[in-house]
Amino acid sequence: MSTPVQAWEGNIGSTPEFKEFPNGNKEPRRLLRINVYFDNSIPKEGGGYEDRGGFWANVEWWHKDAEHYAALFQKGMRVAVAGRAVMDRWESDEGQFEALKIQANRVSILPHRVTMVNLAPSQAQQSAQQAQSRTSPPQAQPDPEPDEYPDPEHPF
């Protein structure tokens, strides 16, 4: 029987770690590992919140773009994680250990503390720009004045 997929919210507690593993003649397997504190915030009577029963867990996300996400995610960033919770067990010279680990299906950035988002052009936009640049010479574009606003009296 498989473990059901669940969702949690928390804060990344350390710099994300990227690893790449050989996969024979195929694309290498890519792993993003982040350490997340999943809080359990309970509203207090006088306002604010109190954390009750939060926990730390390592999150492992096998994804082809793991290297890109390792550069994008930052310590302190709020994330939503969907996946399965499993017990990770291992042995070392110091004894046997176990810890909760999340095998993620998805990791999403939540907008808490985010001040700006820059999107790369979509594949369709990139293709259209490339096609246009092949068929027409580049045209000079005037630099916009940063403090220049359109005249509200002037029709569009």
C-alpha positions as CSV (number, residue, x, y, z in Angstrom):
1,M,0.0,0.0,0.0
2,S,1.4,3.4,-1.0
3,T,1.7,6.4,1.4
4,P,-0.8,9.1,0.5
5,V,0.5,12.4,-0.8
6,Q,0.2,15.3,1.7
7,A,1.0,19.0,1.6
8,W,2.9,21.1,4.2
9,E,4.1,24.7,4.4
10,G,7.3,25.8,6.0
11,N,10.5,27.9,5.7
12,I,13.8,26.7,4.1
13,G,16.3,26.5,6.9
14,S,19.6,26.2,5.0
15,T,21.1,26.7,1.5
16,P,19.5,24.3,-0.9
17,E,21.8,21.4,-2.1
18,F,22.0,20.1,-5.7
19,K,23.4,16.8,-6.6
20,E,23.6,15.0,-10.0
21,F,23.9,11.2,-10.4
22,P,25.0,9.3,-13.5
23,N,22.3,7.3,-15.2
24,G,24.0,5.1,-17.7
25,N,23.6,6.5,-21.2
26,K,20.6,8.5,-20.2
27,E,20.3,12.0,-18.8
28,P,21.8,12.2,-15.3
29,R,19.3,12.1,-12.4
30,R,19.1,15.4,-10.6
31,L,18.3,15.9,-6.9
32,L,17.4,19.0,-5.0
33,R,17.7,18.6,-1.2
34,I,16.3,21.3,1.1
35,N,15.9,21.4,4.9
36,V,12.5,22.8,5.8
37,Y,10.9,23.8,9.2
38,F,7.2,22.9,8.9
39,D,5.5,25.1,11.5
40,N,2.1,24.6,13.1
41,S,1.0,28.2,13.8
42,I,-2.0,28.6,16.1
43,P,-3.7,32.0,16.5
44,K,-3.3,33.6,19.9
45,E,-6.2,35.4,21.7
46,G,-4.4,38.8,21.7
47,G,-3.3,38.5,18.1
48,G,-0.3,37.0,16.5
49,Y,0.6,33.3,16.3
50,E,2.2,30.6,18.5
51,D,4.1,27.7,16.9
52,R,2.9,24.4,18.4
53,G,4.4,21.1,17.2
54,G,6.4,22.2,14.2
55,F,9.2,19.9,12.9
56,W,12.3,19.9,10.7
57,A,12.5,17.5,7.7
58,N,14.8,17.0,4.8
59,V,12.9,17.4,1.5
60,E,14.2,15.5,-1.5
61,W,12.9,16.4,-4.9
62,W,14.1,14.5,-8.0
63,H,13.5,16.9,-10.9
64,K,15.2,17.5,-14.3
65,D,15.5,21.3,-13.4
66,A,16.8,20.7,-9.8
67,E,20.0,22.7,-10.5
68,H,17.9,25.8,-11.6
69,Y,15.7,25.5,-8.5
70,A,18.7,25.1,-6.2
71,A,19.8,28.6,-7.4
72,L,16.3,30.0,-7.1
73,F,15.4,28.8,-3.6
74,Q,16.9,30.6,-0.7
75,K,17.3,30.1,3.1
76,G,14.3,31.7,4.8
77,M,12.0,31.4,1.8
78,R,8.4,30.2,2.5
79,V,7.5,27.0,0.5
80,A,4.7,24.6,0.0
81,V,5.7,21.0,-0.3
82,A,3.5,18.2,-1.6
83,G,4.8,14.6,-1.3
84,R,5.1,11.6,0.9
85,A,6.6,11.4,4.4
86,V,8.9,8.4,4.9
87,M,11.4,7.3,7.6
88,D,14.9,7.5,6.4
89,R,17.1,4.9,8.1
90,W,20.9,4.6,7.9
91,E,23.9,3.2,9.8
92,S,27.3,4.7,10.4
93,D,30.2,4.1,12.7
94,E,28.3,6.0,15.4
95,G,25.3,3.7,15.3
96,Q,21.8,3.5,13.7
97,F,19.8,6.6,12.9
98,E,16.4,7.5,11.5
99,A,14.8,10.8,10.5
100,L,11.6,11.9,8.8
101,K,12.2,12.7,5.1
102,I,9.7,14.2,2.6
103,Q,9.9,12.7,-0.9
104,A,8.5,15.7,-2.8
105,N,6.3,15.6,-5.9
106,R,6.2,19.4,-6.0
107,V,7.8,22.4,-4.2
108,S,6.3,25.8,-4.7
109,I,7.5,29.2,-3.6
110,L,4.9,31.1,-1.5
111,P,4.8,34.9,-1.8
112,H,5.6,35.7,1.9
113,R,8.5,38.2,1.9
114,V,8.8,38.1,-1.9
115,T,9.2,41.7,-3.2
116,M,9.6,41.1,-7.0
117,V,9.2,38.4,-9.6
118,N,10.8,38.4,-13.0
119,L,9.5,35.9,-15.5
120,A,11.5,34.6,-18.4
121,P,9.8,34.7,-21.8
122,S,7.6,31.7,-22.6
123,Q,8.8,29.3,-25.3
124,A,6.1,30.7,-27.7
125,Q,7.4,34.2,-27.1
126,Q,11.0,33.2,-27.6
127,S,10.1,31.4,-30.8
128,A,8.2,34.4,-32.1
129,Q,11.1,36.8,-31.2
130,Q,13.6,34.5,-33.0
131,A,11.4,34.2,-36.1
132,Q,11.0,38.0,-36.2
133,S,14.7,38.6,-35.8
134,R,15.5,36.3,-38.7
135,T,13.0,38.1,-41.1
136,S,13.5,41.8,-40.2
137,P,16.5,44.0,-39.3
138,P,16.6,45.2,-35.7
139,Q,15.0,48.6,-35.2
140,A,16.3,51.1,-32.8
141,Q,14.0,51.6,-29.8
142,P,14.0,55.0,-28.0
143,D,14.9,54.7,-24.3
144,P,11.8,55.4,-22.2
145,E,12.1,58.2,-19.7
146,P,11.7,56.7,-16.2
147,D,9.6,59.7,-15.0
148,E,7.5,60.2,-18.2
149,Y,3.9,59.2,-17.8
150,P,1.2,59.3,-20.6
151,D,-0.9,62.4,-20.8
152,P,-4.3,61.5,-19.3
153,E,-6.0,64.0,-21.7
154,H,-4.5,62.4,-24.7
155,P,-6.6,59.5,-26.3
156,F,-4.8,56.2,-27.0
